Amino acid sequence: MSYNSTPLLTLTKTLSGTVAAHRFVTPAGAQAGADAVSQGVTRTAGVSGDKVPMDAIGTTIVETGAAVALNDTLKSDASGRGITWVTSGAKTAMALEAATAAGQFIEVLLLPNA
């Protein structure tokens, strides 16, 4: 588990719903759902209308939704957490650390996705 990251671009994102910290966020400002395209990862939690810092390029910290291996390509689960990409969904990040279970925080490299 890491709390080190090197974001190269952090944007201020206006949320359109409730979003937990360290979750993938859609371009519309909602917490990403399963397989969703994401614009980045929030640093803090917020509710609709809040402006929160969102890492868009570089490395960031993501909460995992399951065990993740080092160098796995990740996607968003139904709660905006990072899980291993297998066959479908937007590829959102690459794991720079492993996680042994859901609820752990790992450093990831954000990937452009659309």
Buried (B, 14 or more C-beta within 10 A) or exposed (E): EEEEBEBEEBBEBEBBBEBBBBBBBBEBBBBBBBBBBBBBBBBEBBEEEBEBBBBBBBBBBBBBBBBBEEEBBBBBBEBBBBBBBEEEBBEBBBBBBBBEEBEBBBBBBBBEBE
